[in-house]
């Protein structure tokens, strides 16, 4: 099945008359169609962003949005509740997005499983060049840490252990501003060295 590109209001409008011919259709199709088109214009972009936030590819997100508004049209044609249509639209989008994400994940697992057979004989450990480069990097960074003033080393080590700024300040008997200054200075030095600029 070919995935649609961006769904325009005109494309959505082409599908709506088909729904109007359903046996359960009621009067007011034109008004409902106009209402759905207005809601489509208003919520299309937020719904696409919402679906994309779940990691759903744009073509799938477009399909989800189209399905949401087709479902909304059916919902309104059947005379169902109009209470909190915005919430209804996002709930349907949420459910469809989760379903699509699950389907995409299963498909990816199948692809990975098939390609994983070929990868069984590849050694994932780093090669000698990578290991040597990692050791050299660690030695450079350790040398920078050792060259820092004692207070900056202490701040850096305590922060690395997960202590908060306030806890470090209390332990060393210095102000929060001093802790921040020491950490900023020492981290800047480490970043410079790690980037090869020192």
C-alpha positions in Angstrom: 0.0 0.0 0.0 1.4 3.3 -1.0 1.9 5.8 1.8 0.3 9.2 1.3 2.5 12.3 1.3 1.2 15.3 3.2 -2.5 15.1 3.5 -4.1 18.3 2.3 -7.6 19.4 3.3 -8.6 18.8 -0.3 -7.5 15.2 -0.1 -9.4 14.7 3.1 -12.4 16.3 1.6 -12.3 13.7 -1.3 -12.7 10.9 1.3 -15.5 12.5 3.2 -18.3 12.1 0.6 -17.6 8.4 0.6 -18.4 8.3 4.3 -21.6 10.3 3.7 -23.0 7.4 1.7 -22.7 5.0 4.6 -26.1 3.6 5.8 -25.6 5.2 9.3 -25.1 8.6 7.8 -27.5 11.3 9.1 -28.4 14.8 7.9 -26.0 17.7 8.2 -23.1 16.1 6.4 -22.1 19.4 4.9 -21.9 21.1 8.3 -20.0 18.1 9.8 -17.6 18.1 6.8 -16.9 21.8 7.3 -16.4 21.3 11.1 -14.0 18.4 10.4 -12.1 20.4 7.8 -11.8 23.3 10.3 -10.5 21.0 13.0 -8.1 19.4 10.5 -6.6 22.8 9.7 -6.3 23.6 13.4 -4.9 20.3 14.7 -3.0 18.7 11.8 0.4 20.2 12.6 0.2 19.6 16.4 -0.9 16.0 15.7 2.0 15.4 13.4 4.4 16.8 16.0 2.8 14.6 18.6 3.2 11.4 16.5 6.7 12.4 15.6 7.6 12.7 19.3 6.9 9.0 19.6 9.5 8.3 16.9 6.9 7.6 14.2 8.2 8.5 10.7 6.5 11.4 8.9 4.7 9.2 6.3 3.2 7.1 9.1 2.3 10.3 11.1 0.5 11.7 8.0 -1.5 8.5 7.7 -2.3 8.6 11.4 -3.6 12.2 11.1 -5.8 11.2 8.1 -7.2 8.3 10.0 -7.9 10.5 13.1 -10.0 12.9 11.0 -11.8 10.1 9.1 -12.7 8.6 12.5 -13.8 12.0 13.7 -16.1 12.4 10.7 -17.7 9.0 11.4 -18.0 9.8 15.1 -19.9 13.1 14.4 -22.0 11.5 11.6 -23.2 8.9 14.1 -24.3 11.7 16.4 -21.9 10.8 19.2 -20.7 13.2 21.9 -19.1 16.5 20.9 -17.8 17.1 24.3 -14.0 17.9 24.4 -13.4 17.1 20.7 -9.8 18.3 21.1 -9.2 15.6 23.8 -11.0 13.0 21.7 -8.8 13.8 18.6 -5.6 13.5 20.7 -6.8 10.3 22.4 -7.4 8.7 19.0 -4.1 10.0 17.7 -2.4 8.6 20.8 -3.9 5.2 20.3 -3.1 5.1 16.6 0.4 6.3 17.2 1.1 3.7 19.8 -0.3 1.0 17.5 1.9 2.2 14.6 5.0 2.5 16.7 4.4 -1.1 17.9 4.0 -2.3 14.3 7.2 -0.4 13.2 9.1 -1.9 16.2 8.0 -5.5 15.3 9.0 -4.9 11.7 12.4 -3.6 12.8 12.9 -6.6 15.1 12.2 -8.9 12.1 14.6 -7.0 9.9 17.2 -7.0 12.7 16.8 -10.7 13.4 17.3 -11.5 9.7 20.4 -9.2 9.4 21.6 -10.3 12.9 22.4 -13.8 11.6 25.1 -12.3 9.3 26.5 -10.3 12.3 27.0 -13.3 14.6 30.6 -13.7 13.5 31.6 -10.0 14.0 33.6 -9.2 17.1 32.0 -6.2 18.7 35.0 -5.3 20.9 37.2 -2.4 19.9 40.2 -3.0 17.7 43.8 -2.3 18.8 43.7 1.2 17.2 40.5 2.2 19.1 41.8 0.7 22.4 45.0 2.7 22.0 43.2 5.9 21.2 40.9 5.4 24.2 43.9 4.9 26.5 45.6 8.0 25.3 42.4 10.0 25.7 42.0 8.8 29.3 45.6 9.6 30.1 45.2 13.1 28.7 42.1 13.8 30.7 43.5 12.3 33.9 46.6 14.5 33.5 44.3 17.6 33.3 42.4 16.5 36.4 45.7 16.0 38.3 46.9 19.4 37.2 43.8 21.2 38.6 44.0 23.0 41.9 43.0 20.8 44.9 39.6 22.6 45.4 38.7 22.2 41.7 39.7 18.5 41.8 37.5 18.0 44.9 34.5 19.7 43.4 34.9 17.7 40.2 35.3 14.4 42.0 32.3 15.0 44.3 30.2 16.0 41.3 31.2 12.9 39.5 30.1 10.9 42.5 26.6 12.4 42.1 26.7 15.1 44.9 24.7 18.2 44.2 26.2 21.7 44.2 24.7 22.4 47.6 26.1 19.2 49.1 29.6 20.0 47.6 29.4 23.5 49.0 28.6 22.2 52.5 31.2 19.5 52.4 34.0 21.9 51.3 32.7 24.9 53.3 32.4 27.2 50.3 29.6 29.1 48.6 27.4 27.7 45.8 28.9 30.3 43.5 32.4 29.0 44.2 31.3 25.4 43.5 29.8 26.5 40.2 32.9 28.6 39.2 35.3 25.7 40.1 33.2 23.1 38.1 32.8 25.4 35.1 36.5 26.2 34.9 37.6 22.6 35.3 35.0 21.2 32.9 36.0 23.8 30.3 39.6 22.7 30.6 38.6 19.1 30.2 36.5 19.9 27.1 39.3 21.9 25.5 41.8 19.0 26.0 39.3 16.4 24.9 38.6 18.4 21.7 42.4 18.5 21.0 42.7 22.3 21.5 45.0 22.2 24.5 
